Structures are given as C-alpha cells and as structure tokens.
Amino acid sequence: MTTSVKLTVLGATGMAGSRIVAEALTRGHAVTAVARGHDAQAPARDGLRRVSADIAADTAAGTAPALLDGADVVVSALPARTVLPLLPELVAAAGGARLVFVGGAGSLRLPNGERVIDQPDFRDEWKPEASAHVELLDALRALPEGVEWTFLSPSALFLPGERTGTFRLGGDDLLTDAEGASRVSGEDYAVALLDEVETPAHRRTRFTVGY
C-alpha cells in the first residue's frame, strides 16, 4: 500500500490541477487544493481541504509559507507566467517540500533537434506562456542542489479525455504515437504525475508523458 502523501496543489481548479486533485484523492492522499475560487456547490470529499487564495498575493504579502505549511509535495498547476516571478519566494515558502511543476511542451525537442516552440507553425497566441515555461525550466535547473523539483511536460495536444493508465514516458524529446500525433489526456497526465510523486524517478529534471 502506498504511503499517504500530504499534497498541496496550486491552481487546483484548472484543467490539469483539477485532474491532479482527483487522481491524488483516488489514491488516498491528503490534498490541500488552493485556487482563487472554488465551486460553492462542490461536494466535500474525504482527504480534501479547499483553500481560496491567490498565491501571487500571498507571496507578495509574505503569507505563502502558512499556505504551504505541512506539505510533503507542492504541485504547481499555475500558468508559468504566474510562477516565474514568484519562484524564489515559492521555493522558500515550500520549506523543503518537493516541488512538482505542470510544464509545457514548447521546450521539447523534435527529431531534427529543434524545439517545438521554434517551429513556423507554432501559434503566436501560445508563445507567451510557452516562452515562460522555457524560462521556468531554465530557472529550475539553476536552483541550488538542495532544492527538490520536477517538471513534467505534456505532449503537444493536452486536453481533457480518458484515464487509460497506458502511456509512455520520455525525457527532453517530444513523444509521438504511430500516426505521428503528440497527445496525452489530462487524466493520464495526472496518473503520470502522481506516479512520480509516489515513486520519485525524475529528481531535479524534466520528463514528459504521451501516447
């Protein structure tokens, strides 16, 4: 039986964050779900504590440490543009807890060695957030050795779907299926992330998941 982990999820009501929360609860972990707003009609669930907070405001006010207190692992499912300027304070507020980041696919490499973000067909509206993910990954790699972090990049197509439990893991290269498509559901992404939380295999590095 897996030992219960105290997990704090930032951005817990978004596409990725909500699925990470659901997967963690299914596995019996204790989850603090942090978001700027929660559905007032959402039913209570065993092991779940909902906290309404703005992590950027709490960090600026110096109250983020209390928000993350007691966590074994802090998962950030926030936009990279939100996290990047807060990273030093977030690391300090985590107080030694492991940090796991929902990353982007833009920095993954193609077979020709080029990055996804640098391709001519990469949409302009995606570039600000994708560029922030690139910068966030670089910033994580520059953190002192004692800081435990993991950055999980999804495949190029990352949308709600099915939980199949069947996928592949990779490193810095974009994963594609037999038809050349690069995709993963939010549900299977959450499975891969919780597998990593329970059995760390990618400490201080980035990995990716896809079909």
KAURUR-V691623 format. One record per pair of residues at least 12 apart in sequence whose ideal C-beta (glycine too) atoms are under 8 Angstrom apart, sorted by the first residue. I is the first residue (numbers start at 1). J is the second residue. If there is no record, write none. Layout:
i,j
I,J
I,J
This chain:
i,j
2,27
2,28
2,198
4,28
4,29
4,30
5,24
5,29
5,30
5,72
5,73
5,197
5,198
6,29
6,30
6,32
6,70
6,71
6,72
6,73
7,24
7,29
7,30
7,31
7,32
7,71
7,72
7,73
7,74
7,75
7,197
8,31
8,32
8,34
8,67
8,68
8,71
8,73
8,74
8,75
8,97
9,21
9,24
9,31
9,32
9,33
9,34
9,75
9,77
10,34
10,35
10,55
10,74
10,75
10,76
10,77
10,78
11,34
11,35
11,76
11,77
11,78
11,79
11,102
12,31
12,33
12,34
12,35
12,50
12,77
13,33
13,35
13,37
13,38
13,39
14,35
14,77
14,78
15,159
15,160
15,186
16,77
16,102
16,154
16,158
16,186
16,189
16,190
17,33
17,35
17,75
17,77
17,102
19,160
19,186
19,187
19,189
19,190
20,75
20,77
20,102
20,190
20,193
20,194
21,33
21,48
22,190
23,163
23,187
23,190
23,191
23,193
23,194
24,194
24,197
25,45
25,46
25,47
25,48
27,194
27,198
28,47
29,47
29,194
29,197
30,47
30,49
31,47
31,48
31,49
32,49
32,51
32,71
33,48
33,49
33,50
33,51
34,51
34,53
34,55
34,67
35,50
35,51
35,52
35,53
36,52
36,53
36,54
37,52
38,50
38,52
51,67
53,67
55,67
55,78
55,82
55,86
55,90
56,82
56,86
59,86
59,89
59,90
59,93
64,89
64,90
64,93
65,92
65,93
65,95
67,93
68,93
68,94
68,95
68,97
69,95
71,94
71,97
72,97
72,98
73,97
73,98
73,99
73,100
73,197
74,90
74,94
74,97
74,98
74,99
74,100
75,100
75,101
75,102
75,193
75,197
76,90
76,99
76,100
76,101
76,102
77,102
78,102
79,129
79,132
80,103
80,104
80,129
80,132
80,133
80,135
80,136
81,128
81,129
81,132
83,101
83,136
84,132
84,135
84,136
84,139
87,136
87,139
87,140
91,143
91,147
96,148
97,148
98,148
98,149
98,150
98,197
98,200
99,147
99,148
99,149
99,150
100,149
100,150
100,151
100,152
100,193
100,196
100,197
101,136
101,140
101,149
101,150
101,151
101,152
102,152
102,154
102,189
102,193
103,133
103,136
103,137
103,151
103,152
103,153
103,154
103,206
104,129
104,130
104,133
104,134
104,153
104,154
105,130
105,153
105,154
105,155
105,156
105,158
105,174
105,182
105,208
106,122
106,126
106,127
106,130
106,131
106,133
106,134
107,130
107,133
107,134
107,137
107,153
107,172
107,206
108,153
108,172
108,173
108,174
108,208
109,172
109,173
109,174
110,173
110,174
111,173
115,134
116,130
116,156
116,174
117,130
117,131
117,134
136,151
137,151
137,206
140,204
141,204
143,204
145,204
147,204
148,203
148,204
149,204
150,196
150,200
150,202
150,203
150,204
150,205
150,206
150,207
151,205
151,206
151,207
152,189
152,192
152,193
152,196
152,202
152,206
152,207
152,208
152,209
153,206
153,207
153,208
153,209
154,184
154,189
154,208
154,209
154,210
155,174
155,175
155,176
155,182
155,183
155,184
155,208
155,209
155,210
155,211
156,174
156,182
156,183
157,181
157,182
157,183
157,184
158,183
158,184
158,186
158,189
159,183
159,185
159,186
160,185
160,186
160,187
161,185
161,186
161,187
161,188
162,185
162,187
162,188
163,185
163,187
163,188
163,190
163,191
164,185
164,187
164,188
165,188
165,191
166,188
166,211
167,184
167,188
167,191
167,192
167,209
167,210
167,211
168,209
168,210
168,211
169,192
169,207
169,208
169,209
170,207
170,208
170,209
170,210
171,205
171,206
171,207
171,208
172,206
172,208
173,208
174,208
174,210
175,208
175,209
175,210
175,211
176,210
177,210
177,211
181,211
182,210
183,210
183,211
184,209
184,210
184,211
188,209
188,211
189,209
192,209
